[in-house]
Amino acid sequence: MYFTGFADEAARDLATQIKATQEIGWTRISARGVNGSNIHELPEEEFQAVADQLDAAGIIIPEFGSLIGNWGKKISSDFDLTLAEIDRAIPRMKRLGTSIIRVMSFAQEPWGEEQHEEERFRRLREIVSRFAEAGLTAAHENCMNWGGFSPQHTLRLVEEVPGLKLIFDTANPVFQKDRSKPQADGDFPWQDPMEFFQTVREHIIHVHIKDCTNPPAGETEPAEYTLPGRGQGKVREILTELKNSGYDGGLAIEPHVATVFHAVDGAEPDWEQCYNSYVEYGKEFEKLCRELGIEG
């Protein structure tokens, strides 16, 4: 296995992201945001400077955390915008030697409303096909998108979209209702991270490490994001299963302890706190892995 992380949770600028990564002792960053923009949205000249800076620091980019089909895009959005994102991402992935790009299945509509499933499948087939033609792998993350409604929804995507692989996030099930289960007291139960993981395991090629606790009643955000192994994400148990099954892919920390990108309230983060919490998270994650006999 290898360790990586979304270093844009430590800092906006790349130099400080690199510094945080090296302070942990790592050589990989899961690329997402630089200077406030997603890596496939940077102006070309700025991207080339970023690529040169990464090369000079000896930093590897194993994963693009793209905006493609994410929780901020409705299925009714203009698909040409997504195709343009793909066209920008492919040459940048090749420039950086990145083989995996994180995609999603577009934002969830309120449960009980029309979800436009066939349109989601059609779009994802096109997304996966375009990356595959370039020798790259599109992998779907179980987040606040259609495929995140339940493990069965994710499996349906895999069945409907040839070549689609999966990125599994350990904490996302903790604040997502399981729409495949019977309702109790008028509501669906929270998803179980281990059950979700085991259901889709054979299709997983990359793992995001995050931990948290269930949201309070009536809320959608976790009550608390925690250090790895201290919440309800069953991080320790999932890591053990990965080790025992011979998994040799990436483990990417996505702490959310100080910076939550889908719950921004307009306030500027305390970037010193973000930096320190990111480094602490990485070191705590390494400590947990050592306890489990996992080498990165």
Contacts in CASP RR format, 6 or more apart in sequence:
PFRMAT RR
TARGET T0000
AUTHOR 0000-0000-0000
METHOD contacts of the structure
MODEL  1
MYFTGFADEAARDLATQIKATQEIGWTRISARGVNGSNIHELPEEEFQAV
ADQLDAAGIIIPEFGSLIGNWGKKISSDFDLTLAEIDRAIPRMKRLGTSI
IRVMSFAQEPWGEEQHEEERFRRLREIVSRFAEAGLTAAHENCMNWGGFS
PQHTLRLVEEVPGLKLIFDTANPVFQKDRSKPQADGDFPWQDPMEFFQTV
REHIIHVHIKDCTNPPAGETEPAEYTLPGRGQGKVREILTELKNSGYDGG
LAIEPHVATVFHAVDGAEPDWEQCYNSYVEYGKEFEKLCRELGIEG
1 242 0 8 1.000
1 243 0 8 1.000
1 247 0 8 1.000
1 248 0 8 1.000
1 249 0 8 1.000
1 250 0 8 1.000
1 251 0 8 1.000
1 294 0 8 1.000
1 295 0 8 1.000
1 296 0 8 1.000
2 28 0 8 1.000
2 62 0 8 1.000
2 249 0 8 1.000
2 250 0 8 1.000
2 251 0 8 1.000
2 296 0 8 1.000
3 26 0 8 1.000
3 28 0 8 1.000
3 250 0 8 1.000
3 251 0 8 1.000
3 252 0 8 1.000
3 253 0 8 1.000
3 282 0 8 1.000
3 285 0 8 1.000
3 286 0 8 1.000
3 289 0 8 1.000
3 296 0 8 1.000
4 26 0 8 1.000
4 28 0 8 1.000
4 29 0 8 1.000
4 30 0 8 1.000
4 60 0 8 1.000
4 62 0 8 1.000
4 63 0 8 1.000
4 250 0 8 1.000
4 251 0 8 1.000
4 252 0 8 1.000
4 253 0 8 1.000
5 21 0 8 1.000
5 26 0 8 1.000
5 28 0 8 1.000
5 29 0 8 1.000
5 30 0 8 1.000
5 252 0 8 1.000
5 253 0 8 1.000
5 254 0 8 1.000
6 29 0 8 1.000
6 30 0 8 1.000
6 32 0 8 1.000
6 65 0 8 1.000
6 252 0 8 1.000
6 253 0 8 1.000
6 254 0 8 1.000
7 17 0 8 1.000
7 18 0 8 1.000
7 20 0 8 1.000
7 21 0 8 1.000
7 29 0 8 1.000
7 30 0 8 1.000
7 278 0 8 1.000
8 17 0 8 1.000
8 32 0 8 1.000
8 33 0 8 1.000
8 34 0 8 1.000
8 36 0 8 1.000
8 259 0 8 1.000
9 254 0 8 1.000
9 255 0 8 1.000
9 256 0 8 1.000
9 258 0 8 1.000
9 259 0 8 1.000
9 274 0 8 1.000
9 278 0 8 1.000
10 16 0 8 1.000
10 17 0 8 1.000
10 20 0 8 1.000
10 274 0 8 1.000
10 275 0 8 1.000
10 278 0 8 1.000
10 279 0 8 1.000
11 17 0 8 1.000
11 19 0 8 1.000
11 20 0 8 1.000
11 271 0 8 1.000
11 274 0 8 1.000
11 275 0 8 1.000
12 33 0 8 1.000
12 34 0 8 1.000
12 35 0 8 1.000
12 36 0 8 1.000
12 271 0 8 1.000
13 34 0 8 1.000
13 35 0 8 1.000
14 34 0 8 1.000
14 35 0 8 1.000
14 50 0 8 1.000
14 53 0 8 1.000
14 54 0 8 1.000
15 53 0 8 1.000
16 275 0 8 1.000
17 29 0 8 1.000
17 34 0 8 1.000
18 29 0 8 1.000
18 53 0 8 1.000
18 54 0 8 1.000
18 57 0 8 1.000
18 59 0 8 1.000
20 275 0 8 1.000
20 278 0 8 1.000
20 279 0 8 1.000
21 27 0 8 1.000
21 28 0 8 1.000
21 29 0 8 1.000
21 59 0 8 1.000
22 57 0 8 1.000
23 279 0 8 1.000
24 279 0 8 1.000
24 282 0 8 1.000
24 283 0 8 1.000
24 286 0 8 1.000
27 58 0 8 1.000
27 59 0 8 1.000
27 60 0 8 1.000
28 59 0 8 1.000
28 60 0 8 1.000
28 61 0 8 1.000
28 62 0 8 1.000
29 54 0 8 1.000
29 59 0 8 1.000
29 60 0 8 1.000
29 61 0 8 1.000
30 61 0 8 1.000
30 62 0 8 1.000
30 63 0 8 1.000
30 65 0 8 1.000
30 252 0 8 1.000
30 254 0 8 1.000
31 39 0 8 1.000
31 61 0 8 1.000
31 63 0 8 1.000
31 64 0 8 1.000
31 65 0 8 1.000
31 96 0 8 1.000
31 98 0 8 1.000
32 38 0 8 1.000
32 39 0 8 1.000
32 64 0 8 1.000
32 65 0 8 1.000
33 39 0 8 1.000
34 42 0 8 1.000
34 46 0 8 1.000
34 50 0 8 1.000
35 42 0 8 1.000
35 46 0 8 1.000
38 65 0 8 1.000
38 66 0 8 1.000
38 67 0 8 1.000
39 47 0 8 1.000
39 50 0 8 1.000
39 64 0 8 1.000
39 65 0 8 1.000
39 92 0 8 1.000
40 64 0 8 1.000
40 66 0 8 1.000
40 67 0 8 1.000
40 85 0 8 1.000
40 88 0 8 1.000
40 89 0 8 1.000
40 92 0 8 1.000
41 67 0 8 1.000
41 85 0 8 1.000
41 88 0 8 1.000
42 50 0 8 1.000
47 92 0 8 1.000
47 95 0 8 1.000
51 92 0 8 1.000
51 95 0 8 1.000
51 96 0 8 1.000
54 61 0 8 1.000
54 96 0 8 1.000
61 96 0 8 1.000
61 97 0 8 1.000
61 98 0 8 1.000
62 98 0 8 1.000
62 99 0 8 1.000
62 100 0 8 1.000
62 206 0 8 1.000
62 250 0 8 1.000
62 252 0 8 1.000
63 98 0 8 1.000
63 100 0 8 1.000
63 101 0 8 1.000
63 102 0 8 1.000
63 167 0 8 1.000
63 206 0 8 1.000
63 250 0 8 1.000
63 252 0 8 1.000
64 89 0 8 1.000
64 92 0 8 1.000
64 93 0 8 1.000
64 98 0 8 1.000
64 100 0 8 1.000
64 101 0 8 1.000
64 102 0 8 1.000
65 101 0 8 1.000
65 102 0 8 1.000
66 85 0 8 1.000
66 89 0 8 1.000
66 101 0 8 1.000
66 102 0 8 1.000
66 103 0 8 1.000
67 73 0 8 1.000
67 85 0 8 1.000
68 82 0 8 1.000
68 85 0 8 1.000
68 86 0 8 1.000
68 89 0 8 1.000
68 101 0 8 1.000
68 102 0 8 1.000
68 103 0 8 1.000
68 104 0 8 1.000
68 127 0 8 1.000
68 138 0 8 1.000
69 82 0 8 1.000
69 103 0 8 1.000
69 104 0 8 1.000
69 105 0 8 1.000
69 106 0 8 1.000
69 107 0 8 1.000
69 123 0 8 1.000
69 127 0 8 1.000
69 145 0 8 1.000
70 103 0 8 1.000
70 104 0 8 1.000
70 106 0 8 1.000
70 107 0 8 1.000
70 143 0 8 1.000
70 145 0 8 1.000
71 104 0 8 1.000
71 107 0 8 1.000
71 108 0 8 1.000
71 143 0 8 1.000
71 144 0 8 1.000
71 145 0 8 1.000
71 262 0 8 1.000
72 107 0 8 1.000
72 262 0 8 1.000
73 81 0 8 1.000
73 82 0 8 1.000
73 106 0 8 1.000
73 107 0 8 1.000
74 106 0 8 1.000
74 107 0 8 1.000
74 109 0 8 1.000
75 106 0 8 1.000
75 107 0 8 1.000
75 109 0 8 1.000
75 115 0 8 1.000
75 116 0 8 1.000
75 119 0 8 1.000
75 120 0 8 1.000
75 123 0 8 1.000
75 146 0 8 1.000
76 116 0 8 1.000
77 106 0 8 1.000
79 123 0 8 1.000
79 126 0 8 1.000
82 123 0 8 1.000
82 127 0 8 1.000
83 126 0 8 1.000
83 130 0 8 1.000
86 127 0 8 1.000
86 130 0 8 1.000
86 131 0 8 1.000
89 101 0 8 1.000
90 130 0 8 1.000
90 131 0 8 1.000
90 134 0 8 1.000
90 136 0 8 1.000
92 98 0 8 1.000
93 99 0 8 1.000
93 101 0 8 1.000
93 134 0 8 1.000
93 136 0 8 1.000
94 134 0 8 1.000
94 136 0 8 1.000
98 136 0 8 1.000
99 135 0 8 1.000
99 136 0 8 1.000
99 137 0 8 1.000
100 136 0 8 1.000
100 137 0 8 1.000
100 139 0 8 1.000
100 165 0 8 1.000
100 167 0 8 1.000
100 205 0 8 1.000
100 206 0 8 1.000
101 131 0 8 1.000
101 136 0 8 1.000
101 137 0 8 1.000
101 138 0 8 1.000
101 139 0 8 1.000
102 139 0 8 1.000
102 140 0 8 1.000
102 141 0 8 1.000
102 167 0 8 1.000
102 206 0 8 1.000
103 124 0 8 1.000
103 127 0 8 1.000
103 138 0 8 1.000
103 139 0 8 1.000
103 140 0 8 1.000
103 141 0 8 1.000
104 140 0 8 1.000
104 141 0 8 1.000
104 143 0 8 1.000
104 145 0 8 1.000
104 147 0 8 1.000
105 120 0 8 1.000
105 124 0 8 1.000
105 140 0 8 1.000
105 145 0 8 1.000
105 146 0 8 1.000
105 147 0 8 1.000
105 148 0 8 1.000
105 157 0 8 1.000
106 120 0 8 1.000
106 123 0 8 1.000
106 145 0 8 1.000
106 146 0 8 1.000
107 144 0 8 1.000
107 145 0 8 1.000
107 146 0 8 1.000
108 115 0 8 1.000
108 144 0 8 1.000
108 145 0 8 1.000
108 146 0 8 1.000
108 148 0 8 1.000
108 149 0 8 1.000
109 115 0 8 1.000
109 116 0 8 1.000
111 149 0 8 1.000
111 177 0 8 1.000
111 179 0 8 1.000
115 146 0 8 1.000
117 146 0 8 1.000
120 146 0 8 1.000
120 157 0 8 1.000
121 157 0 8 1.000
121 160 0 8 1.000
121 161 0 8 1.000
124 138 0 8 1.000
124 140 0 8 1.000
124 157 0 8 1.000
124 160 0 8 1.000
124 161 0 8 1.000
124 164 0 8 1.000
125 160 0 8 1.000
125 161 0 8 1.000
125 162 0 8 1.000
127 138 0 8 1.000
128 138 0 8 1.000
128 161 0 8 1.000
128 162 0 8 1.000
128 163 0 8 1.000
128 164 0 8 1.000
131 137 0 8 1.000
131 138 0 8 1.000
132 138 0 8 1.000
132 163 0 8 1.000
137 165 0 8 1.000
137 205 0 8 1.000
138 164 0 8 1.000
138 165 0 8 1.000
139 164 0 8 1.000
139 165 0 8 1.000
139 166 0 8 1.000
139 167 0 8 1.000
139 205 0 8 1.000
139 206 0 8 1.000
140 147 0 8 1.000
140 154 0 8 1.000
140 157 0 8 1.000
140 164 0 8 1.000
140 165 0 8 1.000
140 166 0 8 1.000
140 167 0 8 1.000
141 166 0 8 1.000
141 167 0 8 1.000
141 168 0 8 1.000
141 169 0 8 1.000
141 172 0 8 1.000
141 208 0 8 1.000
142 148 0 8 1.000
142 151 0 8 1.000
142 154 0 8 1.000
142 166 0 8 1.000
142 167 0 8 1.000
142 168 0 8 1.000
142 169 0 8 1.000
142 172 0 8 1.000
142 173 0 8 1.000
142 176 0 8 1.000
142 196 0 8 1.000
142 200 0 8 1.000
143 169 0 8 1.000
143 172 0 8 1.000
144 172 0 8 1.000
144 176 0 8 1.000
144 262 0 8 1.000
146 153 0 8 1.000
146 157 0 8 1.000
147 153 0 8 1.000
147 154 0 8 1.000
147 156 0 8 1.000
147 157 0 8 1.000
148 154 0 8 1.000
148 172 0 8 1.000
148 176 0 8 1.000
149 176 0 8 1.000
149 177 0 8 1.000
149 179 0 8 1.000
149 180 0 8 1.000
150 178 0 8 1.000
150 179 0 8 1.000
150 180 0 8 1.000
150 181 0 8 1.000
150 191 0 8 1.000
150 196 0 8 1.000
151 178 0 8 1.000
151 180 0 8 1.000
151 191 0 8 1.000
151 195 0 8 1.000
151 196 0 8 1.000
151 199 0 8 1.000
151 200 0 8 1.000
152 180 0 8 1.000
152 199 0 8 1.000
153 179 0 8 1.000
153 180 0 8 1.000
154 166 0 8 1.000
154 196 0 8 1.000
154 199 0 8 1.000
154 200 0 8 1.000
155 199 0 8 1.000
155 200 0 8 1.000
157 164 0 8 1.000
158 164 0 8 1.000
158 166 0 8 1.000
158 200 0 8 1.000
158 203 0 8 1.000
164 203 0 8 1.000
165 203 0 8 1.000
165 204 0 8 1.000
165 205 0 8 1.000
165 206 0 8 1.000
166 200 0 8 1.000
166 203 0 8 1.000
166 204 0 8 1.000
166 205 0 8 1.000
166 206 0 8 1.000
167 204 0 8 1.000
167 205 0 8 1.000
167 206 0 8 1.000
167 207 0 8 1.000
167 208 0 8 1.000
168 196 0 8 1.000
168 197 0 8 1.000
168 200 0 8 1.000
168 204 0 8 1.000
168 206 0 8 1.000
168 207 0 8 1.000
168 208 0 8 1.000
168 238 0 8 1.000
169 207 0 8 1.000
169 208 0 8 1.000
169 210 0 8 1.000
169 254 0 8 1.000
170 193 0 8 1.000
170 197 0 8 1.000
170 207 0 8 1.000
170 208 0 8 1.000
170 209 0 8 1.000
170 210 0 8 1.000
170 211 0 8 1.000
170 233 0 8 1.000
170 234 0 8 1.000
170 235 0 8 1.000
170 238 0 8 1.000
171 193 0 8 1.000
171 210 0 8 1.000
171 211 0 8 1.000
171 212 0 8 1.000
171 222 0 8 1.000
171 225 0 8 1.000
171 233 0 8 1.000
171 256 0 8 1.000
172 210 0 8 1.000
173 190 0 8 1.000
173 191 0 8 1.000
173 192 0 8 1.000
173 193 0 8 1.000
173 196 0 8 1.000
173 233 0 8 1.000
174 190 0 8 1.000
174 191 0 8 1.000
174 193 0 8 1.000
174 212 0 8 1.000
174 213 0 8 1.000
174 214 0 8 1.000
174 222 0 8 1.000
174 231 0 8 1.000
174 232 0 8 1.000
174 233 0 8 1.000
175 190 0 8 1.000
175 212 0 8 1.000
175 214 0 8 1.000
175 215 0 8 1.000
175 220 0 8 1.000
175 221 0 8 1.000
175 222 0 8 1.000
176 190 0 8 1.000
176 191 0 8 1.000
177 187 0 8 1.000
177 188 0 8 1.000
177 189 0 8 1.000
177 190 0 8 1.000
177 191 0 8 1.000
178 188 0 8 1.000
178 189 0 8 1.000
178 190 0 8 1.000
178 191 0 8 1.000
178 192 0 8 1.000
179 188 0 8 1.000
181 188 0 8 1.000
181 189 0 8 1.000
190 214 0 8 1.000
192 234 0 8 1.000
193 232 0 8 1.000
193 233 0 8 1.000
193 234 0 8 1.000
193 238 0 8 1.000
194 234 0 8 1.000
194 237 0 8 1.000
194 238 0 8 1.000
197 204 0 8 1.000
197 234 0 8 1.000
197 238 0 8 1.000
197 241 0 8 1.000
198 241 0 8 1.000
201 241 0 8 1.000
201 245 0 8 1.000
204 247 0 8 1.000
205 249 0 8 1.000
206 249 0 8 1.000
206 250 0 8 1.000
206 252 0 8 1.000
207 238 0 8 1.000
207 242 0 8 1.000
207 247 0 8 1.000
207 249 0 8 1.000
207 250 0 8 1.000
207 251 0 8 1.000
207 252 0 8 1.000
208 252 0 8 1.000
208 253 0 8 1.000
208 254 0 8 1.000
209 228 0 8 1.000
209 235 0 8 1.000
209 251 0 8 1.000
209 252 0 8 1.000
209 253 0 8 1.000
209 254 0 8 1.000
209 285 0 8 1.000
210 225 0 8 1.000
210 228 0 8 1.000
210 233 0 8 1.000
210 253 0 8 1.000
210 254 0 8 1.000
210 255 0 8 1.000
210 256 0 8 1.000
211 225 0 8 1.000
211 226 0 8 1.000
211 227 0 8 1.000
211 228 0 8 1.000
211 229 0 8 1.000
211 230 0 8 1.000
211 231 0 8 1.000
211 232 0 8 1.000
211 233 0 8 1.000
211 235 0 8 1.000
212 222 0 8 1.000
212 223 0 8 1.000
212 224 0 8 1.000
212 225 0 8 1.000
212 226 0 8 1.000
212 231 0 8 1.000
212 232 0 8 1.000
212 233 0 8 1.000
212 256 0 8 1.000
213 222 0 8 1.000
213 223 0 8 1.000
213 224 0 8 1.000
213 226 0 8 1.000
213 231 0 8 1.000
213 232 0 8 1.000
214 222 0 8 1.000
214 223 0 8 1.000
214 232 0 8 1.000
215 221 0 8 1.000
215 222 0 8 1.000
215 223 0 8 1.000
216 223 0 8 1.000
221 260 0 8 1.000
221 263 0 8 1.000
224 231 0 8 1.000
225 255 0 8 1.000
225 256 0 8 1.000
225 257 0 8 1.000
225 260 0 8 1.000
226 257 0 8 1.000
227 257 0 8 1.000
227 280 0 8 1.000
227 281 0 8 1.000
227 284 0 8 1.000
228 235 0 8 1.000
228 253 0 8 1.000
228 281 0 8 1.000
228 284 0 8 1.000
228 285 0 8 1.000
228 288 0 8 1.000
229 235 0 8 1.000
229 236 0 8 1.000
229 288 0 8 1.000
235 288 0 8 1.000
236 288 0 8 1.000
236 292 0 8 1.000
239 251 0 8 1.000
239 288 0 8 1.000
239 289 0 8 1.000
239 292 0 8 1.000
239 294 0 8 1.000
240 292 0 8 1.000
242 251 0 8 1.000
242 294 0 8 1.000
243 292 0 8 1.000
243 293 0 8 1.000
243 294 0 8 1.000
251 285 0 8 1.000
251 289 0 8 1.000
251 296 0 8 1.000
253 278 0 8 1.000
253 281 0 8 1.000
253 282 0 8 1.000
253 285 0 8 1.000
255 277 0 8 1.000
255 278 0 8 1.000
255 281 0 8 1.000
255 282 0 8 1.000
257 277 0 8 1.000
257 278 0 8 1.000
257 281 0 8 1.000
258 269 0 8 1.000
258 270 0 8 1.000
258 273 0 8 1.000
258 274 0 8 1.000
258 277 0 8 1.000
258 278 0 8 1.000
259 269 0 8 1.000
259 274 0 8 1.000
286 296 0 8 1.000
289 295 0 8 1.000
289 296 0 8 1.000
END
